[in-house]
Structure formats: C-alpha cells, structure tokens
Amino acid sequence: MTAAALPGHAIVTGASSGIGASIVALLTKSGWSVTGLSRRRPEFTDERFTWQECDLADLDQLRRIATEAPAADAVVHAAGLQFSAPVGQLNHADGELMWRIHVAAAQVLVDATVDRMSDGGRIVLIGSRTMTGVAGKSQYAATKAALVGFARSCASEVVGRAITVNVVAPGPTATPMLSDPARSATPPRTPPMGHFIDPAEVAATVEFLLSPSARSITGQTLVQCAGTSLG
C-alpha cells in the first residue's frame, strides 16, 4: 500500500463507546472500511462498518479474530479502562486487567496483523498523558507508559516497510471513563485550557496519523492534553 492508496481497511478496538466510537465514526465518514472490536454492540451503523464481538481481555479470542479478519491497512487500539488507588492499597487484579487490555491486547493485535499489512500501513495506539506518572494512578500509568516502549520498538522493526507506529496520548477526555466509579480515588481535574478533551479531537488526530500527510511520522507520542502536561 502506498500513501496514495489510503484509505483502506482499518481494525479499531473499543468501538462501542468513547474514543474508539469517535474514531470509527470519523474513519467511515472519511472512506475507510472499518472492523470494530468490542464487547458491546455499538449503536453506530454504517455500510462501511462491521462489528465483531470481542472481549479484549481474552487474548486467545482476540488473536483468532484478528487473524481471521481481512488484512488491515491500519490498526487502532483504542480500548481502555481505568482503576485508581494509592500505593499501599493497590488491587493487583485491577492492575492485571489494565495490563491485559492496554498492553497485552496491543501486542496480540499488532502481532496478528502486521505480517499481512501492506507496506505503508499504519498502527496507532491510544495511550494517555498519565504515562508520565500521576499520584493515585500508578498501575494505569505503568500500562500507558509501556505502550510507548512497545510502539517505538515496533516502529523500528517495520520502518523498512514504511509502516508507521505511533501513540496518541490524550489528557482527561469527556468519555464514560471520566465518571467511572472505578477511578473515584482520582477525580478528573479540568485542564488549564478550561475544557476536557473531546473524543472527536482524539479521533481527528488518529485520522491525521492514518493520512498521506503523516507518512513520515513514526515512533512518536502525540500528547493532546489541553495544557495539562504544562505543569
């Protein structure tokens, strides 16, 4: 695949809500054929969109689905969840689940699709501004930081095929996760710009990374935080 051949077929995880749903809606509008993976059926429908039920924590199921899906020109891993707790009160089952969804699922998804991906393909992982460390979010931050190392390592392996691998790292985003009781220990703070990030903004950044104009960007982390990281 060359830059001129875009758009093509994309696989997007977390397609039922939040950032993943916004990415699906924007990519189909832009002409992409999208296979969306999620546990719940999305409310979104489009002739370019195919939904596949998948529990991202079930890595064997994810590998099977990713292997059987049509070859992807782009892979976007947007599924996520967040639990928060202070050190000394960490729930290790919560930490393991976040690791499986954020990191292990990304590894399985990329590993199962990259060999069939055409040259010039795109891989985008949704990280978090929290990757640099935030009190009360050590387990969540660890998983998002791991995505950066994974993405840069993958990028160095596929750069000769002109496949790009990048991370988009939003700050607090206006999705159901923002009010999830699981993160009640660390209530969200409004960024310095005075607003939470809109999922559509994150989707637009992903769309850019999947566009011909982004063919020379790889191994990078794009932070989109409305000024949160300035402090």
C-alpha positions as CSV (number, residue, x, y, z in Angstrom):
1,M,0.0,0.0,0.0
2,T,1.3,3.5,-0.8
3,A,0.2,6.8,0.6
4,A,-1.9,7.4,-2.5
5,A,-3.9,4.2,-1.8
6,L,-5.3,5.4,1.5
7,P,-7.9,4.9,2.9
8,G,-8.4,1.2,3.1
9,H,-9.4,-1.3,5.8
10,A,-8.9,-0.4,9.5
11,I,-9.4,-2.5,12.6
12,V,-10.4,-0.4,15.6
13,T,-10.8,-1.8,19.2
14,G,-13.1,-0.2,21.8
15,A,-15.5,0.6,19.0
16,S,-18.7,0.7,21.2
17,S,-18.1,4.0,23.1
18,G,-15.8,6.9,23.9
19,I,-12.7,7.5,21.8
20,G,-13.0,4.2,19.9
21,A,-16.5,5.0,18.8
22,S,-15.5,8.5,17.6
23,I,-12.6,7.0,15.6
24,V,-14.9,4.5,13.9
25,A,-17.4,7.3,13.0
26,L,-14.7,9.6,11.6
27,L,-12.9,6.9,9.6
28,T,-16.0,5.6,8.0
29,K,-17.0,9.1,7.1
30,S,-13.6,9.5,5.5
31,G,-14.0,6.5,3.3
32,W,-12.3,3.8,5.4
33,S,-13.8,0.3,5.7
34,V,-13.7,-0.4,9.5
35,T,-13.9,-3.6,11.5
36,G,-14.7,-2.6,15.1
37,L,-14.0,-4.9,18.1
38,S,-15.8,-4.5,21.4
39,R,-17.7,-6.5,24.0
40,R,-20.9,-4.4,23.5
41,R,-22.6,-3.8,20.1
42,P,-22.1,-0.2,19.1
43,E,-25.1,2.0,18.4
44,F,-23.3,3.3,15.3
45,T,-24.2,1.7,12.0
46,D,-22.7,2.3,8.5
47,E,-22.4,0.3,5.4
48,R,-18.6,0.6,5.8
49,F,-18.6,-0.7,9.3
50,T,-18.6,-4.3,10.5
51,W,-18.8,-5.1,14.2
52,Q,-17.1,-8.1,15.7
53,E,-17.9,-9.0,19.3
54,C,-14.7,-9.4,21.2
55,D,-13.5,-9.4,24.9
56,L,-10.1,-7.7,24.6
57,A,-9.1,-9.4,27.9
58,D,-9.5,-12.8,26.2
59,L,-6.2,-12.8,24.3
60,D,-6.8,-16.1,22.5
61,Q,-10.1,-14.8,21.2
62,L,-8.5,-11.6,20.1
63,R,-5.8,-13.3,18.2
64,R,-8.2,-15.6,16.5
65,I,-10.4,-12.7,15.4
66,A,-7.5,-10.6,14.3
67,T,-6.0,-13.4,12.3
68,E,-9.3,-14.2,10.6
69,A,-10.2,-10.6,9.8
70,P,-9.4,-9.2,6.3
71,A,-5.9,-7.8,6.0
72,A,-5.7,-4.4,7.6
73,D,-4.1,-1.2,6.2
74,A,-4.4,0.3,9.7
75,V,-4.8,-0.9,13.2
76,V,-6.0,1.4,16.0
77,H,-6.1,0.1,19.6
78,A,-8.4,2.4,21.5
79,A,-9.9,0.1,24.1
80,G,-9.2,1.0,27.6
81,L,-10.3,1.2,31.2
82,Q,-9.1,2.8,34.4
83,F,-8.8,1.8,38.0
84,S,-7.1,4.1,40.5
85,A,-5.8,3.6,44.1
86,P,-2.9,4.9,46.1
87,V,0.3,2.8,46.7
88,G,-0.3,0.6,49.6
89,Q,-3.9,-0.1,48.6
90,L,-3.3,-1.4,45.1
91,N,-5.6,-4.0,43.7
92,H,-3.4,-6.4,41.7
93,A,-6.4,-7.9,39.8
94,D,-7.3,-4.4,38.6
95,G,-3.7,-3.8,37.6
96,E,-3.5,-7.1,35.7
97,L,-6.7,-6.4,33.8
98,M,-5.5,-3.0,32.7
99,W,-2.3,-4.5,31.6
100,R,-4.1,-7.1,29.5
101,I,-6.4,-4.6,27.9
102,H,-3.9,-1.8,27.3
103,V,-0.6,-3.7,26.6
104,A,-1.1,-7.4,26.1
105,A,-4.1,-6.8,23.7
106,A,-2.0,-4.3,21.8
107,Q,0.8,-6.8,21.4
108,V,-1.5,-9.6,20.3
109,L,-3.4,-7.3,17.8
110,V,-0.2,-5.9,16.2
111,D,1.5,-9.3,16.2
112,A,-1.5,-11.0,14.5
113,T,-1.9,-8.3,11.8
114,V,1.4,-6.8,10.9
115,D,2.7,-9.6,8.6
116,R,-0.4,-9.3,6.4
117,M,-0.4,-5.5,6.5
118,S,0.6,-3.9,3.2
119,D,3.7,-1.7,3.0
120,G,2.8,1.8,4.1
121,G,0.3,0.6,6.7
122,R,-0.5,2.5,10.0
123,I,-0.6,1.4,13.6
124,V,-1.9,3.8,16.3
125,L,-2.1,3.0,20.0
126,I,-4.2,5.2,22.3
127,G,-2.1,6.0,25.3
128,S,-2.5,8.7,28.0
129,R,-0.9,11.8,29.2
130,T,-0.9,10.0,32.5
131,M,2.0,7.9,31.2
132,T,4.5,10.3,32.8
133,G,3.1,9.5,36.3
134,V,0.2,10.7,38.4
135,A,-0.4,10.2,42.1
136,G,-3.0,7.5,42.6
137,K,-2.7,6.1,39.1
138,S,0.5,4.1,39.3
139,Q,-0.9,0.9,37.7
140,Y,-2.8,2.8,35.0
141,A,0.3,5.0,34.2
142,A,2.5,1.9,34.0
143,T,0.4,0.4,31.3
144,K,0.2,3.5,29.3
145,A,4.0,4.1,29.6
146,A,4.6,0.6,28.4
147,L,2.7,1.3,25.2
148,V,5.3,4.0,24.3
149,G,8.2,1.5,24.5
150,F,6.2,-1.1,22.6
151,A,5.3,1.3,19.8
152,R,8.8,2.7,19.4
153,S,10.3,-0.9,19.3
154,C,7.7,-2.0,16.7
155,A,8.3,1.1,14.7
156,S,12.0,0.3,14.4
157,E,11.2,-3.2,13.2
158,V,8.8,-2.2,10.4
159,V,10.2,1.1,9.3
160,G,11.7,-0.5,6.2
161,R,8.2,-1.4,5.1
162,A,7.1,2.2,5.6
163,I,4.6,1.1,8.2
164,T,4.3,3.8,10.9
165,V,3.6,3.1,14.6
166,N,2.6,5.9,16.9
167,V,0.9,6.7,20.2
168,V,-1.8,9.3,20.7
169,A,-1.8,10.3,24.4
170,P,-4.9,12.3,25.4
171,G,-5.4,14.1,28.7
172,P,-8.7,13.9,30.5
173,T,-11.3,13.1,27.8
174,A,-15.1,13.5,28.0
175,T,-15.9,9.8,27.8
176,P,-17.9,7.5,30.2
177,M,-14.5,6.6,31.7
178,L,-14.2,10.1,33.2
179,S,-17.1,9.4,35.6
180,D,-16.5,5.7,36.1
181,P,-16.7,4.8,39.9
182,A,-13.5,2.7,39.4
183,R,-11.5,5.9,39.2
184,S,-13.3,7.7,42.1
185,A,-10.0,7.9,44.1
186,T,-8.6,10.3,41.5
187,P,-11.5,12.6,40.3
188,P,-10.7,14.4,37.0
189,R,-9.3,17.9,37.0
190,T,-10.3,20.3,34.3
191,P,-7.2,21.1,32.1
192,P,-5.7,24.6,32.1
193,M,-7.4,25.4,28.9
194,G,-10.7,25.1,30.7
195,H,-12.2,22.1,29.0
196,F,-11.9,18.3,28.8
197,I,-10.7,16.8,25.5
198,D,-13.5,15.9,23.1
199,P,-13.2,12.3,21.8
200,A,-13.7,13.8,18.3
201,E,-10.4,15.7,18.8
202,V,-8.6,12.5,19.5
203,A,-10.3,10.8,16.5
204,A,-9.1,13.6,14.3
205,T,-5.5,13.2,15.4
206,V,-5.8,9.5,14.7
207,E,-7.2,10.2,11.3
208,F,-4.3,12.5,10.6
209,L,-1.8,9.8,11.5
210,L,-3.6,7.5,9.1
211,S,-3.5,10.1,6.3
212,P,-0.9,10.5,3.5
213,S,0.4,13.7,5.2
214,A,1.6,11.6,8.2
215,R,3.6,9.0,6.3
216,S,6.9,10.3,7.7
217,I,5.8,10.3,11.4
218,T,6.7,7.1,13.2
219,G,7.8,6.0,16.7
220,Q,6.3,9.2,18.2
221,T,3.9,10.0,21.0
222,L,1.5,12.9,20.3
223,V,0.2,14.4,23.6
224,Q,-3.2,16.0,23.4
225,C,-4.0,17.4,26.9
226,A,-5.3,21.0,26.7
227,G,-2.3,22.1,28.7
228,T,-2.4,19.5,31.5
229,S,1.2,18.5,30.9
230,L,2.5,22.1,31.1
231,G,2.5,21.9,34.9
